[in-house]
Amino acid sequence: MNRIAPNGRSGVAQLEDGFAGDVLVPGDEAFDATRRVHNGMIDRRPAAIARCVGSADVADALAFALDRDLEVAVRGGGHNVAGVLSAMTA
């Protein structure tokens, strides 16, 4: 399920407008390092990663994902063996 435009960056332009944190898509320099989880056996490839700075960013990222029927996973600074803590996945 990937409902972000194939050209990536333009697909997240609406989210980036007014977003205080970073929005990363495949091809961005920091994307691969940011998507990694502690367990090296887990290799998720999200459509986008929203690195939220505050509650407004969280609300905007969730609204963006819900509007596009994207799966969402939250990473709050920890990790778990299942590897389900990527920022936003699709």
PyMOL Python script that loads the backbone (N, CA, C, O; Angstrom):
from pymol import cmd

cmd.read_pdbstr("""\
ATOM      1  N   MET A   1       0.855  -1.178   0.000  1.00  0.00           N
ATOM      2  CA  MET A   1       0.000   0.000   0.000  1.00  0.00           C
ATOM      3  C   MET A   1       0.900   1.238   0.000  1.00  0.00           C
ATOM      4  O   MET A   1       1.516   1.558   1.017  1.00  0.00           O
ATOM      5  N   ASN A   2       0.975   1.924  -1.120  1.00  0.00           N
ATOM      6  CA  ASN A   2       1.792   3.126  -1.216  1.00  0.00           C
ATOM      7  C   ASN A   2       0.995   4.159  -1.991  1.00  0.00           C
ATOM      8  O   ASN A   2       0.956   4.124  -3.221  1.00  0.00           O
ATOM      9  N   ARG A   3       0.368   5.067  -1.285  1.00  0.00           N
ATOM     10  CA  ARG A   3      -0.470   6.061  -1.932  1.00  0.00           C
ATOM     11  C   ARG A   3       0.159   7.451  -1.887  1.00  0.00           C
ATOM     12  O   ARG A   3      -0.527   8.461  -1.733  1.00  0.00           O
ATOM     13  N   ILE A   4       1.466   7.471  -2.024  1.00  0.00           N
ATOM     14  CA  ILE A   4       2.183   8.731  -2.188  1.00  0.00           C
ATOM     15  C   ILE A   4       2.686   8.711  -3.623  1.00  0.00           C
ATOM     16  O   ILE A   4       3.172   7.686  -4.100  1.00  0.00           O
ATOM     17  N   ALA A   5       2.572   9.827  -4.303  1.00  0.00           N
ATOM     18  CA  ALA A   5       2.955   9.888  -5.712  1.00  0.00           C
ATOM     19  C   ALA A   5       4.332   9.276  -5.933  1.00  0.00           C
ATOM     20  O   ALA A   5       5.223   9.433  -5.098  1.00  0.00           O
ATOM     21  N   PRO A   6       4.513   8.574  -7.064  1.00  0.00           N
ATOM     22  CA  PRO A   6       5.781   7.915  -7.339  1.00  0.00           C
ATOM     23  C   PRO A   6       6.977   8.864  -7.350  1.00  0.00           C
ATOM     24  O   PRO A   6       8.107   8.435  -7.117  1.00  0.00           O
ATOM     25  N   ASN A   7       6.742  10.136  -7.617  1.00  0.00           N
ATOM     26  CA  ASN A   7       7.848  11.083  -7.629  1.00  0.00           C
ATOM     27  C   ASN A   7       8.206  11.566  -6.227  1.00  0.00           C
ATOM     28  O   ASN A   7       8.986  12.508  -6.083  1.00  0.00           O
ATOM     29  N   GLY A   8       7.653  10.942  -5.198  1.00  0.00           N
ATOM     30  CA  GLY A   8       8.069  11.136  -3.812  1.00  0.00           C
ATOM     31  C   GLY A   8       7.906  12.534  -3.270  1.00  0.00           C
ATOM     32  O   GLY A   8       6.915  12.833  -2.606  1.00  0.00           O
ATOM     33  N   ARG A   9       8.858  13.384  -3.543  1.00  0.00           N
ATOM     34  CA  ARG A   9       8.903  14.709  -2.931  1.00  0.00           C
ATOM     35  C   ARG A   9       7.631  15.491  -3.217  1.00  0.00           C
ATOM     36  O   ARG A   9       7.087  16.108  -2.301  1.00  0.00           O
ATOM     37  N   SER A  10       7.135  15.490  -4.448  1.00  0.00           N
ATOM     38  CA  SER A  10       5.907  16.235  -4.726  1.00  0.00           C
ATOM     39  C   SER A  10       4.704  15.563  -4.056  1.00  0.00           C
ATOM     40  O   SER A  10       3.692  16.217  -3.801  1.00  0.00           O
ATOM     41  N   GLY A  11       4.811  14.274  -3.775  1.00  0.00           N
ATOM     42  CA  GLY A  11       3.739  13.563  -3.104  1.00  0.00           C
ATOM     43  C   GLY A  11       3.547  13.970  -1.662  1.00  0.00           C
ATOM     44  O   GLY A  11       2.474  13.761  -1.097  1.00  0.00           O
ATOM     45  N   VAL A  12       4.573  14.551  -1.054  1.00  0.00           N
ATOM     46  CA  VAL A  12       4.476  14.968   0.346  1.00  0.00           C
ATOM     47  C   VAL A  12       4.488  16.482   0.505  1.00  0.00           C
ATOM     48  O   VAL A  12       4.591  16.989   1.622  1.00  0.00           O
ATOM     49  N   ALA A  13       4.386  17.200  -0.596  1.00  0.00           N
ATOM     50  CA  ALA A  13       4.444  18.663  -0.543  1.00  0.00           C
ATOM     51  C   ALA A  13       3.377  19.245   0.376  1.00  0.00           C
ATOM     52  O   ALA A  13       3.640  20.207   1.098  1.00  0.00           O
ATOM     53  N   GLN A  14       2.173  18.672   0.356  1.00  0.00           N
ATOM     54  CA  GLN A  14       1.099  19.177   1.210  1.00  0.00           C
ATOM     55  C   GLN A  14       1.455  19.006   2.683  1.00  0.00           C
ATOM     56  O   GLN A  14       1.172  19.891   3.491  1.00  0.00           O
ATOM     57  N   LEU A  15       2.071  17.883   3.042  1.00  0.00           N
ATOM     58  CA  LEU A  15       2.476  17.661   4.426  1.00  0.00           C
ATOM     59  C   LEU A  15       3.594  18.615   4.822  1.00  0.00           C
ATOM     60  O   LEU A  15       3.591  19.140   5.935  1.00  0.00           O
ATOM     61  N   GLU A  16       4.543  18.844   3.932  1.00  0.00           N
ATOM     62  CA  GLU A  16       5.693  19.688   4.248  1.00  0.00           C
ATOM     63  C   GLU A  16       5.318  21.147   4.494  1.00  0.00           C
ATOM     64  O   GLU A  16       6.019  21.852   5.220  1.00  0.00           O
ATOM     65  N   ASP A  17       4.229  21.600   3.902  1.00  0.00           N
ATOM     66  CA  ASP A  17       3.806  22.990   4.066  1.00  0.00           C
ATOM     67  C   ASP A  17       3.421  23.241   5.518  1.00  0.00           C
ATOM     68  O   ASP A  17       2.401  22.733   5.983  1.00  0.00           O
ATOM     69  N   GLY A  18       4.214  24.005   6.227  1.00  0.00           N
ATOM     70  CA  GLY A  18       3.951  24.332   7.619  1.00  0.00           C
ATOM     71  C   GLY A  18       4.444  23.293   8.614  1.00  0.00           C
ATOM     72  O   GLY A  18       4.251  23.456   9.819  1.00  0.00           O
ATOM     73  N   PHE A  19       5.078  22.229   8.134  1.00  0.00           N
ATOM     74  CA  PHE A  19       5.582  21.163   8.999  1.00  0.00           C
ATOM     75  C   PHE A  19       6.909  21.606   9.602  1.00  0.00           C
ATOM     76  O   PHE A  19       7.824  21.976   8.866  1.00  0.00           O
ATOM     77  N   ALA A  20       7.031  21.575  10.928  1.00  0.00           N
ATOM     78  CA  ALA A  20       8.250  22.045  11.590  1.00  0.00           C
ATOM     79  C   ALA A  20       9.395  21.037  11.505  1.00  0.00           C
ATOM     80  O   ALA A  20      10.566  21.419  11.498  1.00  0.00           O
ATOM     81  N   GLY A  21       9.055  19.753  11.441  1.00  0.00           N
ATOM     82  CA  GLY A  21      10.080  18.713  11.375  1.00  0.00           C
ATOM     83  C   GLY A  21      10.479  18.414   9.944  1.00  0.00           C
ATOM     84  O   GLY A  21      10.214  19.199   9.033  1.00  0.00           O
ATOM     85  N   ASP A  22      11.120  17.268   9.758  1.00  0.00           N
ATOM     86  CA  ASP A  22      11.564  16.839   8.436  1.00  0.00           C
ATOM     87  C   ASP A  22      10.615  15.774   7.887  1.00  0.00           C
ATOM     88  O   ASP A  22      10.083  14.953   8.635  1.00  0.00           O
ATOM     89  N   VAL A  23      10.417  15.802   6.588  1.00  0.00           N
ATOM     90  CA  VAL A  23       9.689  14.748   5.904  1.00  0.00           C
ATOM     91  C   VAL A  23      10.666  14.132   4.908  1.00  0.00           C
ATOM     92  O   VAL A  23      11.191  14.817   4.030  1.00  0.00           O
ATOM     93  N   LEU A  24      10.900  12.837   5.057  1.00  0.00           N
ATOM     94  CA  LEU A  24      11.859  12.145   4.205  1.00  0.00           C
ATOM     95  C   LEU A  24      11.145  11.135   3.319  1.00  0.00           C
ATOM     96  O   LEU A  24      10.202  10.476   3.757  1.00  0.00           O
ATOM     97  N   VAL A  25      11.590  11.016   2.084  1.00  0.00           N
ATOM     98  CA  VAL A  25      11.070  10.021   1.152  1.00  0.00           C
ATOM     99  C   VAL A  25      12.263   9.272   0.569  1.00  0.00           C
ATOM    100  O   VAL A  25      13.392   9.761   0.623  1.00  0.00           O
ATOM    101  N   PRO A  26      12.014   8.069   0.004  1.00  0.00           N
ATOM    102  CA  PRO A  26      13.121   7.334  -0.611  1.00  0.00           C
ATOM    103  C   PRO A  26      13.882   8.211  -1.596  1.00  0.00           C
ATOM    104  O   PRO A  26      13.283   8.930  -2.396  1.00  0.00           O
ATOM    105  N   GLY A  27      15.197   8.144  -1.528  1.00  0.00           N
ATOM    106  CA  GLY A  27      16.045   8.976  -2.365  1.00  0.00           C
ATOM    107  C   GLY A  27      16.634  10.161  -1.619  1.00  0.00           C
ATOM    108  O   GLY A  27      17.664  10.697  -2.028  1.00  0.00           O
ATOM    109  N   ASP A  28      15.994  10.581  -0.525  1.00  0.00           N
ATOM    110  CA  ASP A  28      16.567  11.649   0.296  1.00  0.00           C
ATOM    111  C   ASP A  28      17.818  11.122   0.999  1.00  0.00           C
ATOM    112  O   ASP A  28      17.887   9.945   1.355  1.00  0.00           O
ATOM    113  N   GLU A  29      18.790  11.984   1.193  1.00  0.00           N
ATOM    114  CA  GLU A  29      20.078  11.582   1.767  1.00  0.00           C
ATOM    115  C   GLU A  29      19.942  10.867   3.108  1.00  0.00           C
ATOM    116  O   GLU A  29      20.619   9.864   3.330  1.00  0.00           O
ATOM    117  N   ALA A  30      19.100  11.346   3.997  1.00  0.00           N
ATOM    118  CA  ALA A  30      18.988  10.772   5.341  1.00  0.00           C
ATOM    119  C   ALA A  30      17.959   9.646   5.446  1.00  0.00           C
ATOM    120  O   ALA A  30      17.790   9.068   6.519  1.00  0.00           O
ATOM    121  N   PHE A  31      17.269   9.325   4.345  1.00  0.00           N
ATOM    122  CA  PHE A  31      16.167   8.368   4.404  1.00  0.00           C
ATOM    123  C   PHE A  31      16.608   6.993   4.897  1.00  0.00           C
ATOM    124  O   PHE A  31      16.019   6.468   5.841  1.00  0.00           O
ATOM    125  N   ASP A  32      17.620   6.403   4.287  1.00  0.00           N
ATOM    126  CA  ASP A  32      18.024   5.039   4.650  1.00  0.00           C
ATOM    127  C   ASP A  32      18.511   4.946   6.093  1.00  0.00           C
ATOM    128  O   ASP A  32      18.173   3.994   6.796  1.00  0.00           O
ATOM    129  N   ALA A  33      19.287   5.901   6.535  1.00  0.00           N
ATOM    130  CA  ALA A  33      19.765   5.873   7.917  1.00  0.00           C
ATOM    131  C   ALA A  33      18.613   6.055   8.900  1.00  0.00           C
ATOM    132  O   ALA A  33      18.618   5.457   9.976  1.00  0.00           O
ATOM    133  N   THR A  34      17.644   6.858   8.548  1.00  0.00           N
ATOM    134  CA  THR A  34      16.522   7.145   9.439  1.00  0.00           C
ATOM    135  C   THR A  34      15.547   5.975   9.519  1.00  0.00           C
ATOM    136  O   THR A  34      14.960   5.748  10.577  1.00  0.00           O
ATOM    137  N   ARG A  35      15.358   5.241   8.454  1.00  0.00           N
ATOM    138  CA  ARG A  35      14.391   4.152   8.443  1.00  0.00           C
ATOM    139  C   ARG A  35      14.869   2.908   9.176  1.00  0.00           C
ATOM    140  O   ARG A  35      14.053   2.046   9.502  1.00  0.00           O
ATOM    141  N   ARG A  36      16.160   2.789   9.443  1.00  0.00           N
ATOM    142  CA  ARG A  36      16.693   1.594  10.105  1.00  0.00           C
ATOM    143  C   ARG A  36      16.186   1.484  11.532  1.00  0.00           C
ATOM    144  O   ARG A  36      15.998   2.483  12.226  1.00  0.00           O
ATOM    145  N   VAL A  37      15.971   0.240  11.954  1.00  0.00           N
ATOM    146  CA  VAL A  37      15.611  -0.046  13.334  1.00  0.00           C
ATOM    147  C   VAL A  37      16.735  -0.854  13.956  1.00  0.00           C
ATOM    148  O   VAL A  37      17.614  -1.352  13.253  1.00  0.00           O
ATOM    149  N   HIS A  38      16.706  -0.983  15.271  1.00  0.00           N
ATOM    150  CA  HIS A  38      17.773  -1.648  16.015  1.00  0.00           C
ATOM    151  C   HIS A  38      18.013  -3.076  15.536  1.00  0.00           C
ATOM    152  O   HIS A  38      19.163  -3.500  15.413  1.00  0.00           O
ATOM    153  N   ASN A  39      16.961  -3.811  15.268  1.00  0.00           N
ATOM    154  CA  ASN A  39      17.075  -5.203  14.829  1.00  0.00           C
ATOM    155  C   ASN A  39      17.425  -5.232  13.345  1.00  0.00           C
ATOM    156  O   ASN A  39      16.585  -4.904  12.507  1.00  0.00           O
ATOM    157  N   GLY A  40      18.645  -5.618  13.014  1.00  0.00           N
ATOM    158  CA  GLY A  40      19.116  -5.635  11.637  1.00  0.00           C
ATOM    159  C   GLY A  40      18.376  -6.611  10.741  1.00  0.00           C
ATOM    160  O   GLY A  40      18.506  -6.545   9.518  1.00  0.00           O
ATOM    161  N   MET A  41      17.598  -7.522  11.329  1.00  0.00           N
ATOM    162  CA  MET A  41      16.829  -8.476  10.527  1.00  0.00           C
ATOM    163  C   MET A  41      15.545  -7.847   9.984  1.00  0.00           C
ATOM    164  O   MET A  41      14.886  -8.436   9.126  1.00  0.00           O
ATOM    165  N   ILE A  42      15.186  -6.674  10.468  1.00  0.00           N
ATOM    166  CA  ILE A  42      13.986  -5.968  10.032  1.00  0.00           C
ATOM    167  C   ILE A  42      14.393  -4.923   9.004  1.00  0.00           C
ATOM    168  O   ILE A  42      15.269  -4.102   9.277  1.00  0.00           O
ATOM    169  N   ASP A  43      13.780  -4.937   7.841  1.00  0.00           N
ATOM    170  CA  ASP A  43      14.124  -3.984   6.782  1.00  0.00           C
ATOM    171  C   ASP A  43      12.844  -3.416   6.189  1.00  0.00           C
ATOM    172  O   ASP A  43      12.373  -3.887   5.154  1.00  0.00           O
ATOM    173  N   ARG A  44      12.288  -2.416   6.833  1.00  0.00           N
ATOM    174  CA  ARG A  44      11.066  -1.758   6.359  1.00  0.00           C
ATOM    175  C   ARG A  44      11.429  -0.659   5.360  1.00  0.00           C
ATOM    176  O   ARG A  44      12.467  -0.008   5.487  1.00  0.00           O
ATOM    177  N   ARG A  45      10.579  -0.466   4.384  1.00  0.00           N
ATOM    178  CA  ARG A  45      10.785   0.578   3.379  1.00  0.00           C
ATOM    179  C   ARG A  45       9.526   1.431   3.289  1.00  0.00           C
ATOM    180  O   ARG A  45       8.687   1.222   2.413  1.00  0.00           O
ATOM    181  N   PRO A  46       9.400   2.396   4.204  1.00  0.00           N
ATOM    182  CA  PRO A  46       8.206   3.234   4.215  1.00  0.00           C
ATOM    183  C   PRO A  46       8.145   4.164   3.007  1.00  0.00           C
ATOM    184  O   PRO A  46       9.166   4.483   2.396  1.00  0.00           O
ATOM    185  N   ALA A  47       6.939   4.586   2.679  1.00  0.00           N
ATOM    186  CA  ALA A  47       6.747   5.552   1.596  1.00  0.00           C
ATOM    187  C   ALA A  47       7.253   6.925   2.012  1.00  0.00           C
ATOM    188  O   ALA A  47       7.705   7.705   1.174  1.00  0.00           O
ATOM    189  N   ALA A  48       7.178   7.220   3.308  1.00  0.00           N
ATOM    190  CA  ALA A  48       7.636   8.508   3.835  1.00  0.00           C
ATOM    191  C   ALA A  48       7.922   8.358   5.315  1.00  0.00           C
ATOM    192  O   ALA A  48       7.366   7.490   5.988  1.00  0.00           O
ATOM    193  N   ILE A  49       8.792   9.213   5.808  1.00  0.00           N
ATOM    194  CA  ILE A  49       9.093   9.284   7.239  1.00  0.00           C
ATOM    195  C   ILE A  49       8.857  10.725   7.663  1.00  0.00           C
ATOM    196  O   ILE A  49       9.465  11.648   7.123  1.00  0.00           O
ATOM    197  N   ALA A  50       7.975  10.909   8.627  1.00  0.00           N
ATOM    198  CA  ALA A  50       7.709  12.243   9.167  1.00  0.00           C
ATOM    199  C   ALA A  50       8.411  12.336  10.512  1.00  0.00           C
ATOM    200  O   ALA A  50       8.047  11.631  11.454  1.00  0.00           O
ATOM    201  N   ARG A  51       9.409  13.197  10.608  1.00  0.00           N
ATOM    202  CA  ARG A  51      10.153  13.385  11.847  1.00  0.00           C
ATOM    203  C   ARG A  51       9.540  14.591  12.566  1.00  0.00           C
ATOM    204  O   ARG A  51       9.963  15.732  12.379  1.00  0.00           O
ATOM    205  N   CYS A  52       8.549  14.307  13.380  1.00  0.00           N
ATOM    206  CA  CYS A  52       7.749  15.344  14.036  1.00  0.00           C
ATOM    207  C   CYS A  52       8.522  16.050  15.130  1.00  0.00           C
ATOM    208  O   CYS A  52       9.297  15.435  15.863  1.00  0.00           O
ATOM    209  N   VAL A  53       8.296  17.363  15.231  1.00  0.00           N
ATOM    210  CA  VAL A  53       8.936  18.180  16.255  1.00  0.00           C
ATOM    211  C   VAL A  53       7.990  18.422  17.430  1.00  0.00           C
ATOM    212  O   VAL A  53       8.441  18.529  18.570  1.00  0.00           O
ATOM    213  N   GLY A  54       6.724  18.507  17.177  1.00  0.00           N
ATOM    214  CA  GLY A  54       5.761  18.772  18.237  1.00  0.00           C
ATOM    215  C   GLY A  54       4.418  18.154  17.926  1.00  0.00           C
ATOM    216  O   GLY A  54       4.259  17.438  16.937  1.00  0.00           O
ATOM    217  N   SER A  55       3.455  18.439  18.780  1.00  0.00           N
ATOM    218  CA  SER A  55       2.130  17.825  18.626  1.00  0.00           C
ATOM    219  C   SER A  55       1.429  18.253  17.332  1.00  0.00           C
ATOM    220  O   SER A  55       0.662  17.474  16.767  1.00  0.00           O
ATOM    221  N   ALA A  56       1.677  19.459  16.863  1.00  0.00           N
ATOM    222  CA  ALA A  56       1.065  19.901  15.607  1.00  0.00           C
ATOM    223  C   ALA A  56       1.581  19.067  14.438  1.00  0.00           C
ATOM    224  O   ALA A  56       0.817  18.718  13.539  1.00  0.00           O
ATOM    225  N   ASP A  57       2.872  18.746  14.449  1.00  0.00           N
ATOM    226  CA  ASP A  57       3.438  17.888  13.407  1.00  0.00           C
ATOM    227  C   ASP A  57       2.824  16.494  13.464  1.00  0.00           C
ATOM    228  O   ASP A  57       2.517  15.903  12.428  1.00  0.00           O
ATOM    229  N   VAL A  58       2.645  15.970  14.672  1.00  0.00           N
ATOM    230  CA  VAL A  58       2.039  14.641  14.822  1.00  0.00           C
ATOM    231  C   VAL A  58       0.634  14.650  14.222  1.00  0.00           C
ATOM    232  O   VAL A  58       0.278  13.754  13.458  1.00  0.00           O
ATOM    233  N   ALA A  59      -0.156  15.654  14.565  1.00  0.00           N
ATOM    234  CA  ALA A  59      -1.523  15.757  14.049  1.00  0.00           C
ATOM    235  C   ALA A  59      -1.519  15.877  12.524  1.00  0.00           C
ATOM    236  O   ALA A  59      -2.323  15.232  11.850  1.00  0.00           O
ATOM    237  N   ASP A  60      -0.622  16.695  11.979  1.00  0.00           N
ATOM    238  CA  ASP A  60      -0.546  16.869  10.521  1.00  0.00           C
ATOM    239  C   ASP A  60      -0.130  15.574   9.830  1.00  0.00           C
ATOM    240  O   ASP A  60      -0.696  15.213   8.798  1.00  0.00           O
ATOM    241  N   ALA A  61       0.856  14.873  10.390  1.00  0.00           N
ATOM    242  CA  ALA A  61       1.330  13.622   9.789  1.00  0.00           C
ATOM    243  C   ALA A  61       0.235  12.558   9.813  1.00  0.00           C
ATOM    244  O   ALA A  61       0.044  11.836   8.834  1.00  0.00           O
ATOM    245  N   LEU A  62      -0.476  12.465  10.923  1.00  0.00           N
ATOM    246  CA  LEU A  62      -1.562  11.489  11.012  1.00  0.00           C
ATOM    247  C   LEU A  62      -2.701  11.823  10.048  1.00  0.00           C
ATOM    248  O   LEU A  62      -3.240  10.928   9.397  1.00  0.00           O
ATOM    249  N   ALA A  63      -3.065  13.083   9.953  1.00  0.00           N
ATOM    250  CA  ALA A  63      -4.116  13.485   9.019  1.00  0.00           C
ATOM    251  C   ALA A  63      -3.707  13.182   7.576  1.00  0.00           C
ATOM    252  O   ALA A  63      -4.515  12.696   6.785  1.00  0.00           O
ATOM    253  N   PHE A  64      -2.454  13.472   7.244  1.00  0.00           N
ATOM    254  CA  PHE A  64      -1.924  13.182   5.905  1.00  0.00           C
ATOM    255  C   PHE A  64      -2.036  11.691   5.605  1.00  0.00           C
ATOM    256  O   PHE A  64      -2.494  11.300   4.532  1.00  0.00           O
ATOM    257  N   ALA A  65      -1.618  10.863   6.557  1.00  0.00           N
ATOM    258  CA  ALA A  65      -1.650   9.409   6.369  1.00  0.00           C
ATOM    259  C   ALA A  65      -3.086   8.888   6.264  1.00  0.00           C
ATOM    260  O   ALA A  65      -3.378   8.045   5.416  1.00  0.00           O
ATOM    261  N   LEU A  66      -3.969   9.379   7.106  1.00  0.00           N
ATOM    262  CA  LEU A  66      -5.362   8.933   7.069  1.00  0.00           C
ATOM    263  C   LEU A  66      -6.042   9.322   5.764  1.00  0.00           C
ATOM    264  O   LEU A  66      -6.808   8.538   5.204  1.00  0.00           O
ATOM    265  N   ASP A  67      -5.767  10.532   5.276  1.00  0.00           N
ATOM    266  CA  ASP A  67      -6.356  10.990   4.013  1.00  0.00           C
ATOM    267  C   ASP A  67      -5.941  10.114   2.835  1.00  0.00           C
ATOM    268  O   ASP A  67      -6.661  10.023   1.841  1.00  0.00           O
ATOM    269  N   ARG A  68      -4.777   9.468   2.946  1.00  0.00           N
ATOM    270  CA  ARG A  68      -4.230   8.665   1.847  1.00  0.00           C
ATOM    271  C   ARG A  68      -4.273   7.166   2.130  1.00  0.00           C
ATOM    272  O   ARG A  68      -3.712   6.364   1.383  1.00  0.00           O
ATOM    273  N   ASP A  69      -4.943   6.803   3.213  1.00  0.00           N
ATOM    274  CA  ASP A  69      -5.073   5.396   3.594  1.00  0.00           C
ATOM    275  C   ASP A  69      -3.709   4.720   3.754  1.00  0.00           C
ATOM    276  O   ASP A  69      -3.527   3.573   3.345  1.00  0.00           O
ATOM    277  N   LEU A  70      -2.751   5.436   4.353  1.00  0.00           N
ATOM    278  CA  LEU A  70      -1.414   4.890   4.610  1.00  0.00           C
ATOM    279  C   LEU A  70      -1.380   4.182   5.952  1.00  0.00           C
ATOM    280  O   LEU A  70      -2.043   4.602   6.900  1.00  0.00           O
ATOM    281  N   GLU A  71      -0.613   3.114   6.032  1.00  0.00           N
ATOM    282  CA  GLU A  71      -0.359   2.488   7.318  1.00  0.00           C
ATOM    283  C   GLU A  71       0.560   3.414   8.103  1.00  0.00           C
ATOM    284  O   GLU A  71       1.418   4.081   7.526  1.00  0.00           O
ATOM    285  N   VAL A  72       0.378   3.453   9.425  1.00  0.00           N
ATOM    286  CA  VAL A  72       1.194   4.327  10.271  1.00  0.00           C
ATOM    287  C   VAL A  72       1.831   3.502  11.372  1.00  0.00           C
ATOM    288  O   VAL A  72       1.181   2.655  11.984  1.00  0.00           O
ATOM    289  N   ALA A  73       3.105   3.754  11.618  1.00  0.00           N
ATOM    290  CA  ALA A  73       3.810   3.189  12.760  1.00  0.00           C
ATOM    291  C   ALA A  73       4.539   4.336  13.434  1.00  0.00           C
ATOM    292  O   ALA A  73       4.998   5.265  12.770  1.00  0.00           O
ATOM    293  N   VAL A  74       4.644   4.268  14.738  1.00  0.00           N
ATOM    294  CA  VAL A  74       5.264   5.359  15.491  1.00  0.00           C
ATOM    295  C   VAL A  74       6.526   4.861  16.183  1.00  0.00           C
ATOM    296  O   VAL A  74       6.532   3.801  16.810  1.00  0.00           O
ATOM    297  N   ARG A  75       7.587   5.638  16.060  1.00  0.00           N
ATOM    298  CA  ARG A  75       8.810   5.333  16.797  1.00  0.00           C
ATOM    299  C   ARG A  75       9.007   6.479  17.779  1.00  0.00           C
ATOM    300  O   ARG A  75       9.158   7.635  17.384  1.00  0.00           O
ATOM    301  N   GLY A  76       9.004   6.143  19.051  1.00  0.00           N
ATOM    302  CA  GLY A  76       9.114   7.164  20.086  1.00  0.00           C
ATOM    303  C   GLY A  76      10.458   7.204  20.756  1.00  0.00           C
ATOM    304  O   GLY A  76      10.556   7.671  21.891  1.00  0.00           O
ATOM    305  N   GLY A  77      11.487   6.739  20.113  1.00  0.00           N
ATOM    306  CA  GLY A  77      12.818   6.782  20.683  1.00  0.00           C
ATOM    307  C   GLY A  77      13.328   5.429  21.121  1.00  0.00           C
ATOM    308  O   GLY A  77      14.522   5.264  21.370  1.00  0.00           O
ATOM    309  N   GLY A  78      12.423   4.445  21.218  1.00  0.00           N
ATOM    310  CA  GLY A  78      12.840   3.113  21.614  1.00  0.00           C
ATOM    311  C   GLY A  78      12.858   2.185  20.422  1.00  0.00           C
ATOM    312  O   GLY A  78      12.802   2.622  19.272  1.00  0.00           O
ATOM    313  N   HIS A  79      12.937   0.913  20.704  1.00  0.00           N
ATOM    314  CA  HIS A  79      12.879  -0.085  19.647  1.00  0.00           C
ATOM    315  C   HIS A  79      12.313  -1.373  20.235  1.00  0.00           C
ATOM    316  O   HIS A  79      12.272  -1.550  21.452  1.00  0.00           O
ATOM    317  N   ASN A  80      11.885  -2.252  19.370  1.00  0.00           N
ATOM    318  CA  ASN A  80      11.464  -3.561  19.842  1.00  0.00           C
ATOM    319  C   ASN A  80      11.881  -4.618  18.853  1.00  0.00           C
ATOM    320  O   ASN A  80      12.235  -4.300  17.718  1.00  0.00           O
ATOM    321  N   VAL A  81      11.847  -5.851  19.255  1.00  0.00           N
ATOM    322  CA  VAL A  81      12.354  -6.935  18.438  1.00  0.00           C
ATOM    323  C   VAL A  81      11.550  -7.129  17.153  1.00  0.00           C
ATOM    324  O   VAL A  81      12.078  -7.651  16.171  1.00  0.00           O
ATOM    325  N   ALA A  82      10.295  -6.720  17.146  1.00  0.00           N
ATOM    326  CA  ALA A  82       9.477  -6.896  15.946  1.00  0.00           C
ATOM    327  C   ALA A  82       9.770  -5.874  14.868  1.00  0.00           C
ATOM    328  O   ALA A  82       9.367  -6.065  13.720  1.00  0.00           O
ATOM    329  N   GLY A  83      10.464  -4.783  15.204  1.00  0.00           N
ATOM    330  CA  GLY A  83      10.812  -3.783  14.219  1.00  0.00           C
ATOM    331  C   GLY A  83       9.659  -2.932  13.752  1.00  0.00           C
ATOM    332  O   GLY A  83       9.733  -2.353  12.669  1.00  0.00           O
ATOM    333  N   VAL A  84       8.589  -2.832  14.529  1.00  0.00           N
ATOM    334  CA  VAL A  84       7.405  -2.104  14.096  1.00  0.00           C
ATOM    335  C   VAL A  84       7.451  -0.616  14.417  1.00  0.00           C
ATOM    336  O   VAL A  84       6.441   0.073  14.277  1.00  0.00           O
ATOM    337  N   LEU A  85       8.560  -0.130  14.828  1.00  0.00           N
ATOM    338  CA  LEU A  85       8.623   1.265  15.254  1.00  0.00           C
ATOM    339  C   LEU A  85       9.266   2.173  14.228  1.00  0.00           C
ATOM    340  O   LEU A  85      10.138   2.964  14.589  1.00  0.00           O
ATOM    341  N   SER A  86       8.877   2.097  12.962  1.00  0.00           N
ATOM    342  CA  SER A  86       9.326   3.073  11.996  1.00  0.00           C
ATOM    343  C   SER A  86       8.378   4.253  12.030  1.00  0.00           C
ATOM    344  O   SER A  86       7.217   4.103  12.410  1.00  0.00           O
ATOM    345  N   ALA A  87       8.848   5.415  11.642  1.00  0.00           N
ATOM    346  CA  ALA A  87       8.073   6.630  11.831  1.00  0.00           C
ATOM    347  C   ALA A  87       6.744   6.612  11.087  1.00  0.00           C
ATOM    348  O   ALA A  87       5.696   6.752  11.717  1.00  0.00           O
ATOM    349  N   MET A  88       6.752   6.448   9.790  1.00  0.00           N
ATOM    350  CA  MET A  88       5.508   6.355   9.041  1.00  0.00           C
ATOM    351  C   MET A  88       5.760   5.357   7.931  1.00  0.00           C
ATOM    352  O   MET A  88       6.707   5.521   7.161  1.00  0.00           O
ATOM    353  N   THR A  89       4.960   4.360   7.833  1.00  0.00           N
ATOM    354  CA  THR A  89       5.183   3.362   6.815  1.00  0.00           C
ATOM    355  C   THR A  89       3.967   3.212   5.929  1.00  0.00           C
ATOM    356  O   THR A  89       2.831   3.490   6.314  1.00  0.00           O
ATOM    357  N   ALA A  90       4.249   2.774   4.768  1.00  0.00           N
ATOM    358  CA  ALA A  90       3.151   2.495   3.840  1.00  0.00           C
ATOM    359  C   ALA A  90       3.513   1.310   2.993  1.00  0.00           C
ATOM    360  O   ALA A  90       2.728   0.899   2.139  1.00  0.00           O
TER     361      ALA A  90
END
""", "prot")
cmd.dss("prot")
cmd.show_as("cartoon", "prot")
cmd.util.cbc("prot")
cmd.orient("prot")
